Amino acid sequence: MNKVILIGNVGTDPNVRYLDSGVCVAQIRMATTERGYTLQNGTQVPERTEWHNVIFWRKLAEIVESIVHKGDKICVEGKIQSRNYTDQQGISHHITEIMADNMDVLVRKNDTRREAAQQETNGNELKIDAVDPENDEIEPF
Protein backbone atom coordinates (compact mmCIF):
# COMPACT_ATOMS: atom_id res chain seq x y z
CA MET A 1 0.00 0.00 0.00
CA ASN A 2 1.30 3.46 -0.92
CA LYS A 3 -0.25 5.94 1.51
CA VAL A 4 1.25 8.95 3.23
CA ILE A 5 -0.19 11.40 5.75
CA LEU A 6 1.76 14.60 6.38
CA ILE A 7 1.08 17.38 8.85
CA GLY A 8 3.20 20.46 8.37
CA ASN A 9 3.52 24.06 7.28
CA VAL A 10 3.08 25.40 3.79
CA GLY A 11 6.37 26.97 2.69
CA THR A 12 5.18 28.66 -0.51
CA ASP A 13 1.95 30.03 -1.86
CA PRO A 14 0.46 27.54 -4.32
CA ASN A 15 1.92 27.47 -7.83
CA VAL A 16 -1.14 26.89 -10.00
CA ARG A 17 -1.58 26.27 -13.69
CA TYR A 18 -4.31 25.05 -15.97
CA LEU A 19 -3.60 22.43 -18.63
CA ASP A 20 -4.90 22.89 -22.18
CA SER A 21 -7.74 20.53 -21.25
CA GLY A 22 -8.79 22.96 -18.48
CA VAL A 23 -7.61 20.70 -15.66
CA CYS A 24 -6.19 22.62 -12.69
CA VAL A 25 -2.87 21.52 -11.14
CA ALA A 26 -1.41 23.11 -8.00
CA GLN A 27 1.94 22.56 -6.28
CA ILE A 28 3.15 23.62 -2.87
CA ARG A 29 6.28 23.08 -0.81
CA MET A 30 5.44 21.72 2.61
CA ALA A 31 7.72 21.37 5.64
CA THR A 32 7.34 18.63 8.22
CA THR A 33 9.40 18.67 11.39
CA GLU A 34 10.33 15.84 13.73
CA ARG A 35 10.91 17.08 17.25
CA GLY A 36 14.34 16.86 18.81
CA TYR A 37 14.92 14.61 21.77
CA THR A 38 17.53 13.48 24.29
CA LEU A 39 18.85 9.91 24.39
CA GLN A 40 19.24 8.08 27.71
CA ASN A 41 22.98 8.77 27.59
CA GLY A 42 22.31 12.53 27.38
CA THR A 43 23.03 12.93 23.66
CA GLN A 44 20.88 15.64 22.13
CA VAL A 45 19.23 14.74 18.81
CA PRO A 46 18.18 17.99 17.09
CA GLU A 47 14.85 18.49 15.38
CA ARG A 48 14.83 17.66 11.67
CA THR A 49 12.80 19.36 8.95
CA GLU A 50 11.96 17.69 5.64
CA TRP A 51 10.62 19.55 2.61
CA HIS A 52 8.03 17.90 0.38
CA ASN A 53 6.68 18.75 -3.07
CA VAL A 54 2.91 18.25 -2.93
CA ILE A 55 0.79 18.11 -6.10
CA PHE A 56 -2.99 18.64 -6.19
CA TRP A 57 -5.27 17.97 -9.18
CA ARG A 58 -8.67 19.15 -10.41
CA LYS A 59 -11.17 20.54 -7.87
CA LEU A 60 -8.80 19.99 -4.95
CA ALA A 61 -6.20 22.12 -6.80
CA GLU A 62 -8.77 24.86 -7.32
CA ILE A 63 -9.60 24.83 -3.61
CA VAL A 64 -5.90 24.92 -2.69
CA GLU A 65 -5.47 27.90 -5.02
CA SER A 66 -8.21 29.83 -3.24
CA ILE A 67 -7.64 28.99 0.44
CA VAL A 68 -4.08 27.76 1.08
CA HIS A 69 -1.28 30.24 1.72
CA LYS A 70 2.30 30.25 2.89
CA GLY A 71 2.46 29.69 6.66
CA ASP A 72 -0.77 27.67 6.95
CA LYS A 73 -0.59 24.35 8.81
CA ILE A 74 -2.22 21.59 6.77
CA CYS A 75 -2.74 17.85 6.74
CA VAL A 76 -2.28 16.11 3.39
CA GLU A 77 -3.19 12.53 2.56
CA GLY A 78 -1.95 10.95 -0.63
CA LYS A 79 0.72 8.74 -2.10
CA ILE A 80 4.43 9.02 -2.82
CA GLN A 81 5.38 9.08 -6.48
CA SER A 82 8.87 9.24 -7.96
CA ARG A 83 9.66 10.08 -11.56
CA ASN A 84 12.39 11.16 -13.91
CA TYR A 85 12.37 14.05 -16.35
CA THR A 86 14.84 15.91 -18.53
CA ASP A 87 14.95 19.71 -18.25
CA GLN A 88 15.37 22.19 -21.11
CA GLN A 89 19.16 22.02 -20.74
CA GLY A 90 19.08 18.26 -21.27
CA ILE A 91 19.86 17.40 -17.63
CA SER A 92 18.06 14.38 -16.18
CA HIS A 93 16.43 14.72 -12.77
CA HIS A 94 14.82 12.28 -10.33
CA ILE A 95 12.13 13.76 -8.10
CA THR A 96 9.79 12.48 -5.43
CA GLU A 97 6.38 14.09 -4.99
CA ILE A 98 3.31 13.63 -2.83
CA MET A 99 0.22 13.21 -5.01
CA ALA A 100 -2.52 14.55 -2.74
CA ASP A 101 -5.90 12.86 -2.50
CA ASN A 102 -7.20 14.92 0.42
CA MET A 103 -6.21 18.06 2.29
CA ASP A 104 -7.40 19.72 5.49
CA VAL A 105 -6.36 23.16 6.69
CA LEU A 106 -5.56 22.85 10.39
CA VAL A 107 -4.32 26.33 11.34
CA ARG A 108 -4.25 29.43 9.21
CA LYS A 109 -1.47 31.94 9.38
CA ASN A 110 -4.18 34.58 9.00
CA ASP A 111 -7.42 33.45 10.67
CA THR A 112 -9.55 35.82 8.57
CA ARG A 113 -9.31 33.27 5.72
CA ARG A 114 -10.92 30.53 7.85
CA GLU A 115 -14.44 31.67 7.06
CA ALA A 116 -13.74 31.59 3.31
CA ALA A 117 -12.31 28.08 3.61
CA GLN A 118 -15.35 26.82 5.48
CA GLN A 119 -17.64 28.32 2.87
CA GLU A 120 -15.56 26.84 0.03
CA THR A 121 -15.58 23.28 1.38
CA ASN A 122 -18.94 23.47 3.20
CA GLY A 123 -17.25 21.61 6.05
CA ASN A 124 -17.02 18.46 3.92
CA GLU A 125 -13.87 16.43 3.47
CA LEU A 126 -12.78 16.25 -0.14
CA LYS A 127 -11.68 12.96 -1.67
CA ILE A 128 -10.42 13.61 -5.18
CA ASP A 129 -8.21 11.47 -7.39
CA ALA A 130 -4.91 13.28 -7.74
CA VAL A 131 -3.32 11.38 -10.61
CA ASP A 132 -4.17 12.38 -14.15
CA PRO A 133 -3.67 9.14 -16.10
CA GLU A 134 -4.35 10.88 -19.42
CA ASN A 135 -1.36 13.20 -19.11
CA ASP A 136 1.92 11.69 -17.98
CA GLU A 137 4.02 14.31 -19.74
CA ILE A 138 3.67 16.97 -17.06
CA GLU A 139 6.96 18.52 -16.04
CA PRO A 140 7.51 19.88 -12.56
CA PHE A 141 6.67 23.47 -11.80
Backbone as CSV, one residue per row, in Angstrom:
resi,resn,N_x,N_y,N_z,CA_x,CA_y,CA_z,C_x,C_y,C_z
1,MET,0.840,-1.170,0.000,0.000,0.000,0.000,0.887,1.236,0.000
2,ASN,0.567,2.202,-0.814,1.304,3.456,-0.915,0.397,4.557,-0.384
3,LYS,0.574,4.907,0.884,-0.248,5.941,1.514,0.630,6.757,2.449
4,VAL,0.491,8.059,2.369,1.250,8.949,3.229,0.298,9.987,3.817
5,ILE,0.535,10.323,5.080,-0.192,11.399,5.746,0.858,12.339,6.318
6,LEU,0.808,13.595,5.915,1.765,14.597,6.379,1.024,15.730,7.069
7,ILE,1.575,16.180,8.182,1.083,17.381,8.851,2.265,18.326,8.933
8,GLY,2.086,19.518,8.369,3.196,20.456,8.366,2.761,21.826,7.900
9,ASN,3.761,22.673,7.654,3.518,24.062,7.284,3.799,24.286,5.806
10,VAL,2.925,25.063,5.189,3.079,25.404,3.786,4.214,26.420,3.663
11,GLY,5.194,26.106,2.826,6.370,26.972,2.689,6.286,27.960,1.553
12,THR,5.353,27.751,0.624,5.180,28.655,-0.510,3.693,28.785,-0.818
13,ASP,3.304,29.931,-1.340,1.949,30.035,-1.860,1.819,29.041,-3.016
14,PRO,0.626,28.529,-3.266,0.463,27.535,-4.325,0.893,28.069,-5.700
15,ASN,1.574,27.207,-6.439,1.923,27.473,-7.830,0.867,26.739,-8.647
16,VAL,0.013,27.477,-9.339,-1.144,26.895,-10.002,-1.061,27.131,-11.498
17,ARG,-1.464,26.109,-12.237,-1.581,26.266,-13.689,-2.736,25.416,-14.176
18,TYR,-3.221,25.780,-15.348,-4.310,25.049,-15.974,-3.776,24.430,-17.260
19,LEU,-4.012,23.132,-17.429,-3.599,22.433,-18.629,-4.499,22.845,-19.788
20,ASP,-4.084,22.547,-21.011,-4.897,22.887,-22.184,-6.301,22.301,-22.083
21,SER,-6.435,21.174,-21.410,-7.736,20.526,-21.248,-8.602,21.226,-20.200
22,GLY,-8.044,22.231,-19.514,-8.786,22.961,-18.482,-8.606,22.401,-17.086
23,VAL,-7.843,21.321,-16.956,-7.613,20.700,-15.656,-6.652,21.569,-14.842
24,CYS,-7.017,21.817,-13.590,-6.188,22.620,-12.693,-5.182,21.727,-11.965
25,VAL,-3.934,22.204,-11.870,-2.873,21.518,-11.138,-2.212,22.550,-10.230
26,ALA,-2.055,22.204,-8.952,-1.408,23.110,-7.996,-0.261,22.374,-7.312
27,GLN,0.790,23.114,-7.005,1.938,22.560,-6.284,2.280,23.484,-5.127
28,ILE,2.625,22.861,-4.000,3.153,23.619,-2.865,4.397,22.917,-2.350
29,ARG,5.195,23.652,-1.603,6.284,23.080,-0.813,5.766,23.052,0.613
30,MET,5.965,21.921,1.261,5.439,21.723,2.611,6.549,21.203,3.505
31,ALA,6.695,21.789,4.682,7.722,21.373,5.641,7.098,20.559,6.761
32,THR,7.719,19.415,7.043,7.336,18.626,8.215,8.547,18.574,9.136
33,THR,8.302,18.633,10.427,9.401,18.667,11.390,9.227,17.585,12.441
34,GLU,10.292,16.812,12.633,10.334,15.842,13.727,10.988,16.531,14.907
35,ARG,10.385,16.428,16.057,10.915,17.080,17.255,12.261,16.490,17.653
36,GLY,13.084,17.329,18.243,14.341,16.863,18.810,14.087,16.126,20.111
37,TYR,15.068,15.365,20.529,14.917,14.609,21.774,16.297,14.333,22.358
38,THR,16.297,13.819,23.580,17.530,13.483,24.288,17.566,11.980,24.537
39,LEU,18.674,11.340,24.144,18.854,9.912,24.393,19.123,9.668,25.874
40,GLN,19.003,8.423,26.303,19.237,8.080,27.710,20.646,8.447,28.159
41,ASN,21.600,8.432,27.214,22.979,8.766,27.591,23.231,10.281,27.585
42,GLY,22.179,11.072,27.336,22.309,12.528,27.375,22.583,13.178,26.029
43,THR,22.780,12.382,24.993,23.032,12.934,23.660,21.783,13.631,23.129
44,GLN,21.978,14.863,22.687,20.880,15.643,22.127,20.728,15.323,20.632
45,VAL,19.542,14.942,20.216,19.235,14.743,18.806,18.387,15.943,18.381
46,PRO,18.904,16.766,17.457,18.176,17.986,17.087,16.936,17.678,16.261
47,GLU,16.034,18.659,16.226,14.853,18.494,15.377,15.302,18.458,13.918
48,ARG,14.476,17.826,13.087,14.828,17.656,11.672,13.623,18.052,10.822
49,THR,13.858,18.911,9.851,12.802,19.364,8.951,13.022,18.774,7.569
50,GLU,11.961,18.220,7.009,11.960,17.689,5.644,11.042,18.556,4.794
51,TRP,11.443,18.792,3.552,10.619,19.551,2.613,10.034,18.601,1.585
52,HIS,8.752,18.771,1.293,8.032,17.897,0.379,7.387,18.721,-0.735
53,ASN,7.440,18.186,-1.949,6.680,18.748,-3.066,5.331,18.048,-3.079
54,VAL,4.258,18.826,-2.969,2.912,18.249,-2.930,2.147,18.749,-4.151
55,ILE,1.525,17.800,-4.869,0.790,18.108,-6.097,-0.688,17.824,-5.869
56,PHE,-1.529,18.771,-6.287,-2.986,18.645,-6.190,-3.567,18.734,-7.595
57,TRP,-4.625,17.982,-7.862,-5.270,17.966,-9.175,-6.735,18.370,-9.076
58,ARG,-7.251,18.881,-10.170,-8.667,19.150,-10.411,-9.285,20.063,-9.349
59,LYS,-10.435,19.687,-8.811,-11.173,20.537,-7.869,-10.355,20.802,-6.606
60,LEU,-9.626,19.782,-6.141,-8.797,19.991,-4.955,-7.743,21.062,-5.225
61,ALA,-7.187,21.088,-6.430,-6.203,22.117,-6.801,-6.846,23.498,-6.816
62,GLU,-8.070,23.578,-7.302,-8.771,24.864,-7.323,-9.024,25.365,-5.901
63,ILE,-9.378,24.455,-5.003,-9.605,24.831,-3.611,-8.293,25.268,-2.970
64,VAL,-7.220,24.536,-3.223,-5.904,24.916,-2.695,-5.534,26.310,-3.177
65,GLU,-5.783,26.584,-4.451,-5.469,27.900,-5.020,-6.187,29.016,-4.262
66,SER,-7.429,28.760,-3.846,-8.214,29.827,-3.240,-8.048,29.955,-1.729
67,ILE,-7.640,28.882,-1.030,-7.642,28.989,0.435,-6.309,28.691,1.118
68,VAL,-5.347,28.124,0.425,-4.082,27.762,1.079,-3.041,28.836,0.800
69,HIS,-2.311,29.210,1.846,-1.282,30.241,1.722,-0.049,29.856,2.523
70,LYS,1.047,30.454,2.171,2.302,30.247,2.891,2.070,30.487,4.385
71,GLY,2.572,29.556,5.209,2.455,29.688,6.656,1.310,28.894,7.260
72,ASP,0.335,28.466,6.431,-0.768,27.665,6.950,-0.268,26.288,7.366
73,LYS,-0.873,25.725,8.400,-0.587,24.350,8.810,-1.673,23.474,8.214
74,ILE,-1.259,22.444,7.450,-2.224,21.593,6.775,-1.903,20.120,7.008
75,CYS,-2.901,19.298,6.742,-2.742,17.846,6.737,-3.041,17.383,5.321
76,VAL,-2.114,16.622,4.744,-2.277,16.112,3.388,-2.247,14.591,3.433
77,GLU,-3.195,13.973,2.752,-3.192,12.529,2.557,-2.988,12.270,1.077
78,GLY,-2.177,11.265,0.768,-1.947,10.947,-0.629,-0.999,9.782,-0.772
79,LYS,-0.248,9.800,-1.870,0.723,8.742,-2.095,2.029,9.345,-2.586
80,ILE,3.106,8.603,-2.373,4.431,9.021,-2.821,4.619,8.539,-4.252
81,GLN,5.118,9.434,-5.085,5.376,9.077,-6.481,6.728,9.642,-6.888
82,SER,7.567,8.815,-7.450,8.872,9.244,-7.959,8.850,9.173,-9.470
83,ARG,9.580,10.093,-10.099,9.660,10.079,-11.562,10.931,10.754,-12.026
84,ASN,11.237,10.542,-13.276,12.387,11.160,-13.908,11.902,12.100,-15.003
85,TYR,12.652,13.167,-15.217,12.371,14.052,-16.349,13.678,14.698,-16.780
86,THR,13.680,15.217,-17.985,14.839,15.914,-18.527,14.459,17.372,-18.713
87,ASP,15.274,18.289,-18.154,14.954,19.714,-18.248,15.350,20.265,-19.622
88,GLN,15.115,21.547,-19.814,15.373,22.188,-21.107,16.854,22.218,-21.472
89,GLN,17.722,22.066,-20.468,19.158,22.022,-20.736,19.645,20.599,-21.002
90,GLY,18.722,19.638,-21.006,19.078,18.255,-21.272,19.572,17.486,-20.056
91,ILE,19.402,18.050,-18.861,19.859,17.405,-17.627,18.730,16.547,-17.065
92,SER,19.043,15.289,-16.753,18.056,14.376,-16.179,17.935,14.608,-14.680
93,HIS,16.714,14.529,-14.190,16.429,14.720,-12.766,15.530,13.597,-12.273
94,HIS,15.710,13.235,-11.015,14.824,12.281,-10.332,14.166,13.036,-9.191
95,ILE,12.834,13.038,-9.158,12.133,13.765,-8.103,11.104,12.859,-7.436
96,THR,10.807,13.184,-6.190,9.787,12.484,-5.428,8.734,13.517,-5.029
97,GLU,7.481,13.177,-5.271,6.378,14.086,-4.988,5.300,13.364,-4.190
98,ILE,4.497,14.145,-3.496,3.313,13.633,-2.826,2.132,13.999,-3.714
99,MET,1.410,12.990,-4.197,0.222,13.208,-5.012,-0.971,13.209,-4.049
100,ALA,-1.499,14.387,-3.785,-2.518,14.554,-2.741,-3.886,14.056,-3.188
101,ASP,-4.522,13.301,-2.298,-5.900,12.855,-2.496,-6.866,13.663,-1.641
102,ASN,-6.356,14.206,-0.532,-7.196,14.919,0.418,-6.335,15.938,1.153
103,MET,-6.934,17.028,1.569,-6.212,18.061,2.285,-7.150,18.729,3.273
104,ASP,-6.660,18.967,4.482,-7.396,19.720,5.494,-6.515,20.857,5.984
105,VAL,-7.081,22.040,6.103,-6.364,23.163,6.694,-6.572,23.074,8.194
106,LEU,-5.479,22.993,8.943,-5.558,22.847,10.393,-5.481,24.195,11.099
107,VAL,-4.502,25.013,10.729,-4.318,26.334,11.337,-3.919,27.297,10.235
108,ARG,-4.566,28.414,10.209,-4.247,29.432,9.205,-3.288,30.460,9.787
109,LYS,-2.366,30.884,8.948,-1.470,31.943,9.377,-2.285,33.213,9.650
110,ASN,-3.302,33.419,8.847,-4.185,34.576,9.002,-5.595,34.034,9.170
111,ASP,-6.130,34.059,10.369,-7.423,33.449,10.667,-8.591,34.057,9.912
112,THR,-8.433,35.225,9.296,-9.548,35.821,8.568,-9.909,35.002,7.340
113,ARG,-9.004,34.109,6.882,-9.310,33.269,5.719,-10.106,32.029,6.122
114,ARG,-10.234,31.748,7.406,-10.921,30.533,7.855,-12.375,30.506,7.369
115,GLU,-13.048,31.630,7.474,-14.440,31.668,7.064,-14.577,31.347,5.579
116,ALA,-13.698,31.882,4.751,-13.741,31.590,3.315,-13.494,30.112,3.054
117,ALA,-12.605,29.505,3.796,-12.307,28.082,3.609,-13.508,27.236,3.978
118,GLN,-14.182,27.593,5.069,-15.347,26.823,5.481,-16.468,26.953,4.453
119,GLN,-16.626,28.143,3.890,-17.641,28.323,2.871,-17.287,27.542,1.616
120,GLU,-16.014,27.522,1.248,-15.560,26.841,0.034,-15.788,25.340,0.112
121,THR,-15.471,24.733,1.255,-15.579,23.280,1.383,-16.892,22.841,2.019
122,ASN,-17.684,23.777,2.506,-18.938,23.474,3.199,-18.735,22.491,4.340
123,GLY,-17.543,22.493,4.928,-17.253,21.614,6.046,-17.091,20.160,5.659
124,ASN,-17.132,19.850,4.366,-17.015,18.465,3.916,-15.572,18.131,3.573
125,GLU,-15.202,16.906,3.842,-13.874,16.432,3.474,-13.892,16.102,1.988
126,LEU,-12.861,16.508,1.290,-12.784,16.255,-0.136,-11.933,15.032,-0.409
127,LYS,-12.430,14.122,-1.209,-11.679,12.957,-1.670,-11.665,13.038,-3.187
128,ILE,-10.525,13.417,-3.737,-10.420,13.610,-5.176,-9.202,12.869,-5.670
129,ASP,-9.350,12.142,-6.785,-8.207,11.467,-7.385,-7.197,12.505,-7.819
130,ALA,-5.943,12.301,-7.449,-4.910,13.283,-7.742,-4.160,12.975,-9.013
131,VAL,-4.116,11.746,-9.454,-3.318,11.375,-10.611,-4.134,11.582,-11.867
132,ASP,-3.526,12.179,-12.867,-4.168,12.379,-14.149,-3.603,11.359,-15.119
133,PRO,-4.234,10.196,-15.283,-3.670,9.136,-16.100,-3.607,9.494,-17.575
134,GLU,-4.338,10.504,-18.007,-4.351,10.880,-19.417,-3.163,11.765,-19.789
135,ASN,-2.440,12.285,-18.801,-1.360,13.196,-19.112,-0.163,12.890,-18.232
136,ASP,0.742,12.033,-18.749,1.921,11.694,-17.980,3.143,12.461,-18.438
137,GLU,2.924,13.520,-19.227,4.024,14.313,-19.739,4.215,15.609,-18.961
138,ILE,3.611,15.724,-17.820,3.670,16.968,-17.062,5.027,17.101,-16.403
139,GLU,5.672,18.232,-16.668,6.959,18.516,-16.039,6.711,19.205,-14.714
140,PRO,7.691,19.198,-13.837,7.513,19.875,-12.557,7.379,21.381,-12.749
141,PHE,6.876,22.031,-11.744,6.668,23.475,-11.798,7.967,24.203,-11.847
